[in-house]
Amino acid sequence: MKLSAHYNKASIIITIVVLLAGAVIYFFAIDYITRNQLDRDLKEEFSEVIDYINLNGKLPQQVEFDEDQTVFIKTNRENLPLRFFDTVYNNVKEKKTEDGRAVSGLVSLNGQHYIVTITVSSEDTKYLVQIIAIITLLLVVGLLLILFITNKYILNGLWKPFYETLGELKNFNVSDNKGFLLKPNKVDEFTELNNAVHSMSSRVKNDYLHLKHFTENASHEMMTPLAVITSKLDTLIQDESLKPEQYEQINDIYSATSKLSRMNQSLLLLIKIENNLIEDAELLSLDTLITQKIRQFQELMLTKNIEVIENLEDKKILVSKYLIDILLNNLFSNAIRHNISNGKLIVRLTDTRLIFQNSGYITPLNTEMLFERFHKEQKSDGIGLGLTIVKNICGLYKWDIDYSFENSLHTFQIVF
C-alpha cells in the first residue's frame, strides 16, 4: 500500500471517528437543550396555574390552557416537590397519542390540596431534533466526501515529485552515462531528497568506474603471465627427459593454471552481465542452436554412452548470441559432467520453457546454494561459476530458472 493510501486511510478513519463522536455529542446536547426548554415552559405553565388560582380563587378549566392538558387530583399530601417526567400526550384533534413531557406539583385552594399535572406534546421538539440530526449527518458525509477527494487529488499532486524521483531511480543504470533528470520543486523535503539521490548516484558511478577500470586492468595484466606460464608448461610437457613424477607435477600445475584462466574469464563475464554491458541482441532460433550444441557435445557424450532424448519446438528469442552460446555450453557441460555411464540427457523446448534433465547423483543438490558463486558439489571438478553465469544470463533477460529432482533425474528449467 502506498504512503498516500496509508495517510488517506488514517486521516479518514480519524475524521470519521471524530465526526461521529461529535455528532453523537451534538445530538444529545440538542436533545438536552430542547428538553430543558420544555421543562422551562412547563414550569412557567405551572406558575400561571398558581397565579390563576390565587387571583380567581378557583381552579382553571381545560379550555383555558390551549393544547396543554392539565389534570387536578385531590390529595391529602401537604408537600410535593416539583417533578418533570416523560409521558404520553393524547392528541385530541388528530386522535392519536404522541410523546409528551409533563410537570407535576402541589397547589392549594381553600385549604384543599391538589396534585396538578400539566402535559404538553414533545413531538415538535422531537421532530426538530431529528431534522438537526439529519442535517448534521449530511454535513458529516459531505465533509468526508470532500476530504476524500481532496486527499486523492491534492495529495497525488504533492507526491508527484517523489514518484518522478522514484522512476528515475528505477531506471538508473550505473554503466549509463546519462545522469538523473530531476525537476526542481517547491517542497523542501523533496528537494533535499533529489540532492541526496544526485550525490549518491555520482559517488556510485565514480566507484563503479574505478572498480571497472581496476578489474579490466587486473584481468588484462593477469592474462599475460598466465599465457606465459601456459606456454612454458606446454614446452616442459613436451620434454622427453622428464621423469614421470616431474611430468605429473607439471601436469598438475598446467591444470591449475588453466582453471585459474577460466575463472578469470568467468568473473569478467559475470561483471559484464551484471552491469548489462553486452547488448548485441539479435533474433535467434533457439531450437537450431540446441541442435548444433548436441552435435558439438556428441563425442563427449559418447565417452559416457549417454543417451540423448530431444523434443524441440520452434522458438525464436531476442538475445545475445554470445550469451546464449555460453548458457547452452554451461547447461550441456553440467548435464554431461555430472551424469553417469549409460545415463540419460533429456532436452525439451517449448514456446515457454527450456528443460534439461539428466541422470546423475541419486541425491538432490543443495537448492539454497546451487546458484551461488564458487559453490560446487564435493565430486565436482569445475570452478563453481557455471550455474551462477546461467542464472545471471537468465536474470538479464527476465527469465526464471529453477532446479528440481524427481524420478532420479536432475532438472533445470528455464521459463521465458
C-alpha positions in Angstrom: 0.0 0.0 0.0 1.3 3.4 -0.9 2.2 6.1 1.6 -0.5 8.3 0.4 -3.0 5.5 0.8 -1.8 4.9 4.3 -2.2 8.6 5.0 -5.7 8.7 3.5 -6.8 5.7 5.4 -5.6 7.1 8.8 -6.9 10.6 8.0 -10.4 9.3 7.0 -10.6 6.9 10.0 -9.7 9.6 12.4 -12.0 12.1 10.8 -14.9 9.6 10.8 -14.3 8.7 14.5 -14.1 12.4 15.5 -17.1 13.4 13.4 -19.3 10.5 14.6 -18.3 11.2 18.2 -19.0 14.9 17.7 -22.3 14.1 16.0 -23.4 11.9 18.9 -22.4 14.5 21.5 -24.1 17.2 19.4 -27.3 15.1 19.2 -27.5 14.5 22.9 -26.6 18.2 23.6 -29.5 19.3 21.4 -31.8 16.8 23.0 -30.8 18.0 26.4 -31.3 21.7 25.4 -34.7 21.1 23.9 -35.8 19.0 27.0 -34.7 21.8 29.3 -36.6 24.3 27.2 -39.8 22.2 27.5 -39.2 22.0 31.3 -38.9 25.7 31.5 -42.1 26.2 29.5 -43.9 23.7 31.8 -42.6 25.4 34.9 -43.9 28.6 33.5 -47.3 27.0 32.8 -47.3 25.7 36.4 -46.6 29.2 37.7 -49.5 30.5 35.6 -51.8 28.0 37.2 -50.8 29.1 40.7 -51.3 32.7 39.7 -54.7 32.0 38.3 -55.9 30.2 41.5 -54.6 33.0 43.7 -56.2 35.6 41.5 -59.6 34.0 40.8 -60.0 31.6 43.8 -60.9 28.7 41.7 -59.3 26.0 39.5 -58.9 26.9 35.8 -60.8 24.9 33.1 -59.1 22.9 30.4 -60.2 25.3 27.7 -58.1 28.0 29.2 -54.9 26.0 28.5 -55.0 25.8 24.7 -53.4 22.4 23.8 -51.8 21.8 27.2 -53.6 19.0 29.1 -54.0 19.9 32.8 -55.3 17.5 35.4 -56.2 18.3 39.1 -56.4 15.5 41.6 -57.3 16.0 45.2 -54.8 14.8 47.8 -54.1 14.8 51.5 -50.4 15.4 50.9 -49.2 18.8 52.1 -45.8 18.7 50.5 -44.9 17.5 46.9 -41.7 18.6 45.1 -42.0 19.8 41.5 -41.3 16.8 39.2 -40.7 16.7 35.4 -41.1 13.4 33.5 -41.7 11.9 30.1 -45.2 10.6 29.4 -47.8 10.1 26.7 -49.7 13.0 25.2 -53.2 12.4 23.9 -53.7 14.5 20.8 -57.5 15.0 20.6 -57.5 16.9 17.3 -55.6 14.3 15.4 -57.0 11.4 17.5 -53.6 9.8 18.3 -51.1 9.5 21.1 -47.7 11.2 21.0 -44.6 11.5 23.1 -45.1 14.1 25.8 -43.4 15.9 28.6 -45.2 16.7 31.9 -44.7 18.5 35.2 -46.3 17.6 38.4 -46.6 19.7 41.6 -48.9 20.6 44.5 -51.4 23.6 44.7 -53.8 24.6 47.4 -57.3 26.1 47.2 -59.5 26.9 50.2 -57.5 24.6 52.4 -57.8 21.7 49.9 -54.6 20.4 48.3 -54.5 19.3 44.6 -51.8 17.5 42.5 -51.5 19.4 39.3 -50.2 17.6 36.2 -49.6 19.6 33.1 -48.7 17.6 29.9 -47.6 19.0 26.6 -46.6 17.4 23.3 -42.9 16.9 22.6 -43.5 15.7 19.1 -42.4 19.1 17.5 -39.3 19.1 19.6 -38.5 15.5 18.7 -39.0 16.3 15.0 -36.7 19.3 15.3 -34.0 17.1 16.9 -34.4 14.6 14.1 -34.1 17.3 11.4 -31.0 18.7 13.1 -29.5 15.1 13.3 -30.2 14.5 9.6 -28.6 17.8 8.6 -25.6 17.0 10.8 -25.3 13.6 9.2 -25.4 15.1 5.7 -22.8 17.6 6.7 -20.6 14.7 8.0 -21.0 12.7 4.8 -20.3 15.8 2.7 -17.2 16.7 4.7 -15.9 13.1 4.4 -16.5 13.2 0.6 -14.7 16.5 0.2 -11.9 15.2 2.4 -11.6 12.0 0.3 -11.5 13.9 -3.0 -9.1 16.5 -1.6 -6.7 13.8 -0.3 -6.9 11.8 -3.5 -6.1 14.6 -5.9 -4.2 17.2 -3.9 -2.0 14.6 -2.2 -1.3 12.9 -5.5 -0.2 16.2 -6.9 2.0 16.8 -3.8 3.6 13.3 -4.2 4.2 13.7 -7.9 7.9 14.8 -7.5 8.5 11.8 -5.3 7.2 9.4 -7.9 9.3 11.1 -10.6 12.4 10.7 -8.5 11.4 7.0 -7.8 11.0 6.5 -11.6 14.5 7.9 -12.2 15.9 5.5 -9.5 14.2 2.5 -11.1 15.7 3.4 -14.5 19.1 4.2 -13.0 22.0 2.2 -14.7 25.4 2.6 -13.2 27.0 1.9 -16.5 24.9 4.6 -18.3 26.4 8.0 -18.9 23.1 9.7 -18.7 22.5 11.3 -15.3 19.4 11.9 -13.3 16.8 14.2 -14.8 15.4 15.6 -11.5 12.9 18.5 -11.8 13.1 21.3 -9.2 10.1 21.6 -6.9 8.8 23.8 -4.1 8.8 21.1 -1.4 12.0 21.3 0.7 11.9 17.6 1.7 11.7 16.5 -2.0 14.5 19.0 -2.9 16.7 17.5 -0.2 15.8 14.0 -1.4 16.8 14.9 -5.0 20.1 16.4 -3.9 20.9 13.3 -1.8 20.0 11.0 -4.8 22.1 13.0 -7.2 25.0 13.0 -4.8 24.6 9.2 -4.2 24.4 8.4 -7.9 27.6 10.4 -8.6 29.5 8.5 -5.9 28.2 5.2 -7.1 29.1 5.9 -10.8 32.5 7.1 -9.7 33.1 4.0 -7.6 31.8 1.8 -10.4 34.2 3.4 -13.0 37.2 2.9 -10.7 36.2 -0.7 -10.0 35.6 -1.4 -13.7 38.9 0.0 -14.7 40.7 -1.9 -11.9 39.0 -5.1 -12.9 39.7 -4.8 -16.6 43.3 -3.8 -16.0 43.9 -6.5 -13.4 42.3 -9.1 -15.7 44.4 -7.9 -18.6 47.6 -8.0 -16.6 46.7 -11.4 -15.2 46.1 -12.9 -18.6 49.6 -12.1 -19.8 51.6 -14.0 -17.1 49.0 -16.9 -17.3 49.6 -17.1 -21.1 53.4 -17.2 -20.4 53.0 -19.9 -17.8 50.9 -22.0 -20.0 53.3 -21.6 -22.9 56.3 -22.6 -20.7 54.3 -25.6 -19.3 53.5 -26.7 -22.8 57.2 -26.7 -23.6 58.1 -28.5 -20.5 55.4 -31.2 -21.0 56.9 -32.0 -24.4 60.4 -32.6 -22.9 61.0 -36.3 -23.1 63.7 -36.2 -20.5 61.2 -35.6 -17.8 60.7 -38.2 -15.1 57.2 -39.5 -14.5 56.9 -37.7 -11.2 58.1 -34.4 -12.8 55.6 -34.8 -15.6 52.8 -35.4 -13.1 53.7 -32.3 -11.1 53.9 -30.1 -14.3 50.6 -31.5 -15.4 49.0 -30.5 -12.1 50.5 -27.0 -12.5 49.1 -26.9 -16.0 45.6 -27.9 -14.9 45.6 -25.3 -12.0 46.8 -22.6 -14.5 44.0 -23.5 -16.9 41.5 -23.4 -14.1 42.7 -20.0 -13.0 42.4 -18.7 -16.5 38.9 -20.0 -16.9 38.0 -18.5 -13.5 39.4 -15.1 -14.6 37.4 -15.1 -17.8 34.2 -16.2 -16.0 34.5 -13.5 -13.4 34.9 -10.9 -16.2 31.9 -12.3 -17.9 29.8 -12.1 -14.7 30.8 -8.4 -14.3 29.7 -7.7 -17.9 26.4 -9.5 -17.4 25.6 -7.9 -14.1 26.3 -4.4 -15.5 24.4 -5.1 -18.7 27.5 -4.4 -20.9 26.6 -6.9 -23.5 23.9 -5.5 -25.8 24.4 -7.3 -29.1 20.9 -8.8 -29.1 19.5 -10.4 -32.2 16.6 -12.7 -33.1 17.9 -16.3 -33.0 16.3 -19.7 -33.5 16.9 -21.5 -30.1 16.0 -24.9 -31.4 18.6 -24.7 -34.1 21.2 -23.6 -31.6 20.4 -26.5 -29.3 20.7 -29.0 -32.2 24.1 -27.6 -33.0 25.2 -27.9 -29.4 24.1 -31.6 -29.3 26.3 -32.3 -32.3 29.2 -30.4 -30.7 29.0 -32.4 -27.4 28.3 -35.7 -29.2 31.9 -37.1 -28.7 31.9 -36.1 -25.1 28.6 -37.8 -24.5 29.8 -41.0 -26.3 32.6 -41.3 -23.7 29.9 -42.0 -21.1 27.5 -43.6 -23.5 24.8 -41.0 -22.6 21.5 -41.4 -24.4 20.2 -38.0 -25.7 16.5 -37.5 -25.9 15.4 -34.3 -27.6 12.0 -32.8 -28.1 12.4 -29.3 -29.6 9.7 -27.0 -30.8 10.4 -23.9 -32.9 11.3 -21.0 -30.7 12.6 -17.5 -31.6 14.3 -15.4 -28.9 15.9 -11.9 -29.0 19.2 -12.5 -27.2 22.9 -12.0 -27.5 24.4 -14.9 -29.5 27.5 -14.8 -27.3 25.5 -15.1 -24.1 23.1 -17.8 -25.3 26.1 -19.8 -26.5 27.6 -19.6 -23.0 24.3 -20.5 -21.4 23.9 -23.6 -23.5 27.5 -24.6 -23.1 27.2 -24.5 -19.3 23.9 -26.4 -19.3 25.2 -29.1 -21.5 28.6 -29.3 -19.7 26.9 -29.5 -16.4 24.5 -32.2 -17.6 27.3 -34.3 -19.1 30.0 -33.8 -16.4 27.6 -34.8 -13.6 26.0 -37.6 -15.5 26.7 -41.3 -15.1 27.8 -44.0 -17.5 24.9 -45.2 -19.7 22.9 -42.3 -18.4 20.3 -40.1 -20.0 20.1 -36.4 -21.1 16.7 -35.1 -22.0 16.3 -31.7 -23.6 12.9 -30.3 -24.2 12.0 -26.9 -25.7 8.5 -25.4 -25.9 7.3 -21.8 -26.6 7.6 -21.0 -22.9 10.2 -23.4 -21.4 13.6 -24.9 -21.9 14.2 -28.0 -19.8 17.4 -30.0 -19.2 17.1 -33.3 -17.4 20.0 -35.7 -16.7 20.6 -38.8 -14.6 23.4 -38.5 -12.0 23.8 -38.5 -8.2 20.9 -40.2 -6.5 20.5 -37.3 -4.0 19.2 -33.8 -4.9 21.5 -30.8 -5.0 21.5 -28.1 -2.4 19.0 -25.7 -3.9 19.9 -22.8 -1.5 23.5 -22.7 -2.6 23.2 -24.1 -6.1 23.5 -20.8 -8.0 25.9 -19.1 -5.6 29.4 -18.2 -6.7 32.1 -20.8 -6.2 29.6 -23.3 -4.8 30.1 -26.8 -6.2 29.5 -30.3 -5.1 32.2 -32.3 -3.5 32.7 -34.5 -6.5 32.8 -31.6 -9.0 36.0 -30.5 -10.6 34.6 -27.2 -12.0 35.3 -23.7 -10.8 31.8 -23.2 -9.3 30.8 -20.3 -11.6 28.9 -22.1 -14.4 25.4 -22.1 -12.9 26.0 -18.6 -11.5 26.6 -17.4 -15.0 23.5 -19.3 -16.2 21.3 -17.6 -13.6 22.7 -14.2 -14.3 22.1 -14.5 -18.0 18.5 -15.6 -17.2 18.2 -12.6 -14.9 19.4 -10.3 -17.6 16.6 -11.3 -19.9 14.0 -11.6 -17.1 13.8 -15.4 -17.4 13.1 -17.6 -14.4 15.3 -20.7 -13.7 14.8 -23.3 -11.1 16.1 -26.8 -10.1 14.2 -29.9 -9.0 15.0 -33.6 -8.5 12.3 -36.1 -9.5 12.4 -39.8 -10.6 16.2 -39.8 -10.2 16.5 -37.0 -12.7 18.1 -33.6 -12.0 16.0 -31.0 -13.8 16.9 -27.4 -14.7 14.0 -25.5 -16.1 14.1 -22.0 -17.7 10.8 -20.2 -18.1 10.9 -17.5 -20.7 
